[in-house]
Amino acid sequence: MTSATFGFAVQATCGKARAGTITTPRGDIRTPAFMPVGTAATVKAMLPGSVRATGADILLGNTYHLMLRPTAERIAALGGLHKFMNWDRPILTDSGGFQVMSLASLRKMTEKGVTFRSHIDGSRHEITPERSMEIQRLLGSDIVMAFDECTPYPADEGTARASMELSMRWAQRSRDAFGDRPGHALFGIQQGSVYADQRAESASKLRTIGFDGYAVGGLAVGEGQEKMFEVLDYAPDMLPEDKPRYLMGVGKPSDIVGAVARGIDMMDCVLPSRSGRTGQGWTARGQVNLRNARHRDDPRPLEEGCTCPACTGYSRAYLHHVIKSDEIIGSMLLTWHNLHYYQSLMQGLRDAISAGALADFTAAFHANVALGDVDLR
């Protein structure tokens, strides 16, 4: 199902958790949604059709990486990001702000924006709210993120406030530069670190500006799950109920379950794909390190009952072998499995919310993880 415009509807609630649908011209996005990260116009070790087969409705692309290589202008000349990477469903692009702060060297931030040197070749670049909107327009993404500064953690109240207020000024400039683009959405990003009064002020400013969706930014930056959940106990409630709420850069399965229970609709993280490339498998009983020698004679699948290609066609012994041998198929199979597990988790959360049974689902989730990996035979 597709829509000529961008929209959001909540179909069911269970406590603060919501199950709904984001409609876009390129297809619907079932929420709560997990977005695999396609940093450089690819989800590493996966074909686009394979990513879709795991259940993903939307991907995330990275503005910073794509502006540096192959450049947004080149992608636009080649027909836009969807055509370039052979993904015909929705794409969300981040603003580039986080990567500028974390990857680029010789950064200089002013009221205008950020100048920096590329981590690839040292070339000099500038991103402003206006330039970020231009890059994301050239890429053709369906959901565009406002340009912000990702407040570092820890940050004292004064540092957090200055960062938040700068991000809110940049949010207004992003809104002005985005303009009127039917079928495309612009999301604002709430900041304020771990300070509730600053989060409330940020949310109020964003609501005044007016966005199609709202992100909770400045979390998953080293504060730990307990502190993150403390902020999520109140931060999503400050955002409009009739718009999607996106928690950026999260996370582990337990992070996702906890965030959804607190009212989050969208998440993204490199974890399932990155873990797959380092021999780590995510299962209902927790994380499994396939590099460990305990798997070398094990004929069982990584996860009983899983329908992904890694589990239906290969044994733990084989996965252990190809991972230890640095064979590419090891990264391919484990990444597919991990993305499949994440999307299955999201479907389970959607079903539980719709059935009014999220508490039971959450209890079962934690009980399974507590069991640990299956025993050796």
Residue, then its C-alpha position, 0 to 999 in steps of 0.5 A: m500500500t502506498s500513499a501520495t503523501f506522508g502520514f502516520a496513524v496509531q492502530a493500537t496502544c498498550g501502555k505507552a507503546r504504540a503499533g501503527t503505520i507510517t505511509t509514504p509514496r514509496g510504501d508503508i512502514r510498520t511501527p515499531a520499526f527497526m531500520p537497518v543501516g546502509t551507511a554507504a548506500t549498502v547494508k554491508a554483506m547484504l543484497p537489497g532484496s535480501v534486506r527486504a526479505t528479512g522484513a525491513d520496510i525502510l533503510l537508513g542512509n548516511t549523509y556524511h559518508l555519501m556527501l564525501r563519496p561518491t557525493a550527493e551530486r553524483i548520486a542525484a545525476l545517476g537518478g537518486l539514492h533509491k535507484f543508485m542502490n536498487w532499493d525502491r522502498p523508503i529511505l531515511t537519511d541522517s543529517g550528518g551531524f553525528q558523524v562530523m562530530s565523531l569521525a571528522s578531524l579538525r572540526k570547527m563549529t560556529e553559529k553558521g555550521v561545521t567545517f571539517r576535514s574528511h576522514i577519507d582524504g583530508s579534504r575540507h568541507e562545510i555542513t550547515p543546516e541549509r547544506s544538509m537539507e540540500i544534500q538530502r534533497l539530492l539523495g532523494s530520501d523520503i525522511v530527512m533529518a534536521f541538522d543538529e549537534c549531537t550533545p556529547y555525554p557526559a555534559d554539564e548543564g551549561t554545555a548541554r543547554a548551549s548545545m541544545e539551543l544551537s540545535m534548536r536554531w539549526a532546526q528552524r533553519s533546517r525547516d526553512a531550507f527544507g521548504d515544501r516537498p510533498g511526499h517527503a518528511l522532515f523530522g526534528i531532533q530533541q536534545g537536552s542530554v539527561y536534563a528533563d527541563q532542557r528536554a521539555e524546552s527542546a520539545s516545545k521549540l520543535r513543536t512550535i517550528g512544526f515537523d512531520g516526525y520527532a527524534v529523541g537525540g543525544l542518547a546511546v552515546g555512552e550513558g548506559q541503558e539505565k540512564m537512557f531509560e530514565v530519559l525515555d521515561y519522560a522524553p517521548d511524552m513531550l513529543p506530539e502523539d500524532k507523529p512518529r517518534y524516532l530513537m536514534g542509534v539504538g540498539k541492542p534487543s533489550d534496548i529496543v524492547g525497553a524503548v518501545a515500551r516507553g513510546i518509541d516508534m522507530m529505531d536504527c543501529v549498525l549492531p546487527s550487521r556489524s555483529g554479523r561481520t565479527g562472528q556474533g549472532w543474536t538469538a532469542r537466548g542472547q548473543v552467541n559468539l560463533r568464533n568460540a571452539r564450542h561450536r566446531d562440532d555442533p551440527r545444530p542451527l544457530e537458532e532452532g526454529c529460525t527460518c533465515p538461510a543461515c539457520t535452515g541451511y547451515s550448522r553452527a559447525y559450518l558457521h564457526h568454520v567459515i568465520k574462523s577462515d575469514e570467508i565472506i559467506g560467514s559475514m553474509l549468513l550471520t548478517w542475514h540471521n541478525l537482521h532476520y532476528y531483529q525484524s522478527l523481534m519487531q513483528g513480535l512487539r507489534d503483535a504484542i501491542s495489538a493484542g494488549a500483551l506487551a508485558d507478557f511479551t517483555a517478560a518472556f523476552h527477558a526470561n529467554v535471554a536469561l537462559g543463555d545459549v543452548d548447552l553443548r550436547 
